[in-house]
Amino acid sequence: MALMNYVLPMRRGWKRLLLLALPLACCLLFLLPATSEAHAILLQSDPAQDAVLKSPPSQVRMWFSEDLSPAFSTAQVINGSSRQRIDLQDAHISSSNTREMDLSLPANVPLRSILYSGERNLPTMGMC
């Protein structure tokens, strides 16, 4: 009988603990921000990767697998031979699509250039 008196309060203690822990766990789940992938994947670009162009483009547009963060997203066009930046340094996330990044190029950009995207560790995209 003494053992039974000891077991019953423990059962009530577990119920009380569960009644407190479950709402707390739910609150933490909804209040803490969700984790996200650290790398967006380049899906498409205009001009396309390895495109052979007859004239230089006025801009480069890129579409990624997830929303881009303005704090961490950038892109630049670098001359393939001199490794100097040749874009207009206006890379920005499109206002109509947060998965799109655009940047402008000057009228005299050499056709042999390399587009380097600086969204964390995104792959390099070549453009000829």
C-alpha positions as CSV (number, residue, x, y, z in Angstrom):
1,M,0.0,0.0,0.0
2,A,2.8,2.4,0.8
3,L,4.3,1.8,-2.6
4,M,1.0,2.7,-4.3
5,N,0.8,6.0,-2.4
6,Y,4.3,6.8,-3.7
7,V,3.5,6.0,-7.4
8,L,0.3,8.0,-7.7
9,P,1.9,11.4,-6.9
10,M,4.6,10.7,-9.5
11,R,1.9,10.0,-12.2
12,R,0.3,13.3,-11.3
13,G,3.7,15.0,-11.6
14,W,4.2,13.7,-15.1
15,K,0.8,15.0,-16.2
16,R,1.6,18.4,-14.7
17,L,5.0,18.4,-16.4
18,L,3.4,17.4,-19.8
19,L,0.7,20.1,-19.4
20,L,3.4,22.7,-18.9
21,A,6.0,21.4,-21.4
22,L,3.7,20.9,-24.4
23,P,2.4,24.6,-24.6
24,L,6.0,25.8,-24.0
25,A,7.3,23.7,-26.9
26,C,4.5,24.9,-29.2
27,C,5.3,28.6,-28.3
28,L,9.0,28.0,-29.0
29,L,8.2,26.4,-32.3
30,F,6.1,29.3,-33.5
31,L,8.2,32.1,-32.0
32,L,11.7,31.1,-33.1
33,P,12.6,31.8,-36.7
34,A,12.8,28.8,-39.0
35,T,16.2,27.9,-40.4
36,S,16.8,28.3,-44.1
37,E,19.3,27.1,-46.6
38,A,22.4,29.2,-46.8
39,H,22.9,28.9,-50.6
40,A,20.6,29.8,-53.4
41,I,21.1,27.9,-56.6
42,L,21.4,29.7,-59.9
43,L,18.6,28.3,-62.1
44,Q,18.6,30.5,-65.1
45,S,20.2,33.6,-66.5
46,D,19.8,36.0,-69.4
47,P,22.1,35.9,-71.2
48,A,22.3,32.2,-70.7
49,Q,25.4,30.5,-69.4
50,D,28.0,30.0,-72.2
51,A,25.9,32.1,-74.6
52,V,27.7,33.3,-77.7
53,L,26.5,36.9,-78.3
54,K,26.9,39.1,-81.3
55,S,26.6,42.3,-79.3
56,P,27.1,43.1,-75.6
57,P,24.0,42.9,-73.4
58,S,22.8,46.0,-71.5
59,Q,22.0,44.0,-68.4
60,V,22.3,40.6,-66.8
61,R,19.3,38.9,-65.2
62,M,19.6,35.8,-62.9
63,W,17.0,33.7,-61.3
64,F,17.7,31.6,-58.2
65,S,16.1,28.7,-56.3
66,E,15.0,30.7,-53.3
67,D,14.5,34.3,-52.1
68,L,17.6,36.4,-52.1
69,S,18.7,38.5,-49.1
70,P,19.6,42.1,-49.9
71,A,22.2,42.0,-47.1
72,F,24.1,39.0,-48.6
73,S,23.3,39.1,-52.3
74,T,25.5,40.7,-54.9
75,A,26.9,40.0,-58.4
76,Q,29.5,41.5,-60.6
77,V,30.9,41.1,-64.1
78,I,34.6,40.7,-64.3
79,N,36.7,40.9,-67.5
80,G,38.1,37.4,-68.2
81,S,41.6,38.5,-69.0
82,S,42.3,41.5,-66.6
83,R,40.1,40.3,-63.8
84,Q,38.8,43.9,-63.4
85,R,35.1,44.7,-62.6
86,I,33.3,46.0,-65.6
87,D,29.7,46.2,-64.6
88,L,27.9,49.4,-63.4
89,Q,28.0,48.2,-59.8
90,D,24.2,48.4,-59.5
91,A,23.4,44.7,-58.7
92,H,20.0,44.5,-57.0
93,I,17.2,42.1,-56.3
94,S,14.3,42.7,-58.6
95,S,11.3,44.5,-57.0
96,S,8.9,42.2,-58.8
97,N,10.6,38.9,-57.9
98,T,12.8,38.3,-54.8
99,R,14.4,35.3,-56.5
100,E,15.7,37.5,-59.4
101,M,18.9,39.6,-59.4
102,D,19.7,42.1,-62.1
103,L,22.7,44.3,-62.9
104,S,23.5,46.7,-65.7
105,L,26.5,46.7,-68.1
106,P,28.1,49.6,-69.9
107,A,27.7,49.9,-73.7
108,N,31.3,48.9,-74.4
109,V,31.5,45.8,-72.2
110,P,33.8,43.2,-73.8
111,L,32.0,40.1,-75.0
112,R,34.5,37.8,-73.2
113,S,33.6,38.4,-69.6
114,I,33.0,36.3,-66.6
115,L,29.9,36.8,-64.4
116,Y,30.7,36.1,-60.8
117,S,27.8,36.0,-58.4
118,G,28.6,36.7,-54.8
119,E,25.4,35.2,-53.1
120,R,27.4,33.3,-50.5
121,N,29.2,30.5,-52.5
122,L,27.2,30.4,-55.7
123,P,28.8,28.9,-58.8
124,T,30.5,31.0,-61.3
125,M,28.7,31.6,-64.6
126,G,30.7,32.2,-67.7
127,M,29.5,34.4,-70.6
128,C,31.2,34.7,-74.0
